[in-house]
């Protein structure tokens, strides 16, 4: 049994560049990105996103491999603008890897529904959290292993696994969908996502910045709203 606080995103493939966005938009006027300066390209993409012309952004695609707890996979699935494939506990034995919130993760929720903040927990709460996580994971891990060793089918034995157990997922998004995702899963005045899913979103955004810098810049400059 392994305990970890890691939440990982790997970019495994992508299609297109900032020029792909421009070419998709300019095809209507029989033009392309060829001949535009970098400043001209930046201005063009910025105007597209400012005016909410989003379909050209669908020409860029990114494919990620996510490693995170099952609880986070449920949040990921809520975004209905991506293609998702997740490892199956029906057909394979899951790795015995479980999530433990890192030291410093805020633990207490203060306020009412839809109007609350998270604050630091006490040392006693942090100690209690670790003990109970380990106790619960250990019990589930032993039960899962015992059933598998007894020959019980994987698809039945898996029901004892907790939502803190790690899963792996391939997620494919076009840039328009990715910007929608980032607008919801990165902390802002209008969005307050769970801390763990934010760590996933930040890593995805880093790859977005690297591979499509002009499109990402326009996204940020226009209020981080998907076109």
N, C-alpha and C positions, 0 to 999 in steps of 0.2 A: 504494500500500500504506500502510495506516494502522496504527500501533501505539498501543494504549491500555490503561489499567489500569481503566477504568470498568466497573462492574457495576451495571446499572440496572433498576429496577422502576418501572413506571407503573401506577397504578390506573386502569383504563379504564371500569369499571362496577361497581356493587354493587347488591344487593337487600336491603331490610329495615333494621331498626334493632334496638336492644336490646329494644324493645317486641315485635318479631316473635318473639323467643325466648320472652318471657313469654306472649304470646298462644297460641303453639303448645303450651306446657305447660299453660296454664289452660283450654284448650278442653275438657279431660276433665271439668272441674267447671263448665262453662258460664260461665266468667268470663274476664276479659281484664286487660290492663295498666291499663285506665282506672280512675282513682281512686287508684292507688298513688302514693305520694310517691317522689321520687328515691331516698331511703334504702330505702323499701320495695321498689322495683324492684331495687336493688343487692343487698339481702338475699335476695330471691327467686332471682335468678340465681346468687348465690353458693351457695345451698343446692342448686340443681339440679346445679351442677358438683361440689360437694363430695360429693353422693350418687351421682354418675356417671349422672345422667339426661341423656344426651347428645343424644337425638333432637331435642328442641326447638331445639338449636343448629344443626341442619341447615336451619332456616328463614332464616338469614342467609347470603348468598352474596357472594363477592368475585371479581372478574375482573381479572387482572394481565397486563401485557405485559412479558416479561422479555427483556433484552438481555445475553447472556453467552456465553462460549466453549462450543463443542460439548461439551467434556468435562463442563461443568456441566449441560448439558441431559440428559446421560445419568443424572446423579444425580437430577435433577428427575423423570425418568420412573419412577424406582424407587418413587415414591410413588403407589400405585395407587388413590388416593382423590380424583383430580381429573380434569377434562376437559382435554385438551391438544391444541393444534394448533400445529404448527411450520412455519416457512417451508421450502419444498422446493427443494433444489438440482437437482431433476429439471426443474423448470418455470421457474426463474429463475436468473439469474447472481447469486451471492452477493456482497455487498459485500466488498471486500478489506480487512477489518478484523481485526486479530489481537491476542490478549491478551499483555501483558507484565506480569509480576508487579510490583507497585509497590515502590518503595524502602522498606525496613523490613519487608517480608514475610519471615517466618522461613523459612529455607532448608534446615536440616539436621534429619533425623529421628534421635532418640537413644532407644534402647531396643529391645525386641523387639515382635513382632506383638501387638496388642491391649493393649500396655503400653508406650507410648512418648510422648515429648513432642517438640515442635519447638523448635529454638533458632536464634538469629541465625546467619547465615552470615558468612564472612570477606569482606573487601573483594575478595579475589581470586575467591571463589566468585560474588559478585554480578557482577563484571565478566565472568566466564566465562559466566554465565547469559545476560546481555544479548547477548553476542556470538553465542552458539549459537542463541538464540531468533531473532535477526535473520537469521542465516545460513540457518537452516532455513525460516523464513517466506518469505524472498526466493526461495529455490529453488522452493518450492511455488507461490508466487504467479506466478512466471515460467512454470512448467509449466502451470498452470491457464489462464493467459492465452494461451499459445501454442496449446494445444489448441482453445480456443474460437475463436480467430482462424482456425484451420485448418478450422473447420467440424465438429469432433468434437462429438457430442451432449453437452449439459450433464450428463445423467445419467451419462455415462462420465467426462467430464473432472473431475467433482467428487471422484473417488476419490483424487486427489492432495492434497486439502485436509486440513490438520492439525486435530487436536481443539482447538487454540488459536484457530481461526477463529471469528468471532462468528456466532451464530444468534439468531433472534427467535422467541419462543414465547408463545402466549396460554394462560394457565392459569386455570381456573375451579374454585374450591373453596368448599364450604360451611364454616361456621365450625368445625364439629366436625372436619372434615378438616384445616382450617388449623391448629387447635390441635395436632393429631397431628403435622403437619409441623414446626411450631415447636418442639415438644418434642424433636424429633430433630435439627433443623438449626441450633439455637442452642446454643452451648457451655454445658455444665453438668457436674455431677459424674458424671452417667450417660451423657452424650453428648458426643462429641468430633468433630464434623464438620469437613470440610475448610474452610479459611479462606474460600475464594471463595464457597462456597455459604452460609456464614454471613452474608456481606454481602448476599446476596439475601434471606435469611430476616429479617434485621434490618429491611430496608426494607418487606417485607410486613407485619411486625409493627407498624411505625409506622402503616401505613394501617389495620390492625385496631384499634389503639388509638384512632385518630381517628374511625372510623365506628361502632364498637361498644365504647365505653369501659367500660361496666359488665360486659359479657361478658369483655373482656380483663382487667379488674381481678380478676374471679373466677378466671379461668384462672391468673393469677399468684399469687393468694392461696392457691390450692389445689395448689401445687407444680408448676405448669406441666405438668399431666397432662391429656390429652384425656379428656373425659367419655365 
